[in-house]
Amino acid sequence: MKEFINKHKFSLLFLVPGIIAGYLYWRYVGCLSGTCPITSNWHSMVLFGGLIGYFVGDIIDDYLKKKNTKKDELQRDN
């Protein structure tokens, strides 16, 4: 479990704000008529927001890993 958390720390860190943003979007913007499949109920919007937050965190994690790898390679070459 600890290894999973260390491997996906940015993804999990962005999951919570994504869930909160999904709920706030449903609450204040949402779909008034109830015919919108994603934004009509808070359950799906919270899930959708959490997924987007997780994916954004994963993208940032990959970027930082690549940046650190390039930095390490440059230091090794010098």
Secondary structure as UniProt FT lines:
FT   HELIX           2..7
FT   HELIX           9..28
FT   TURN            37..40
FT   HELIX           42..77
//
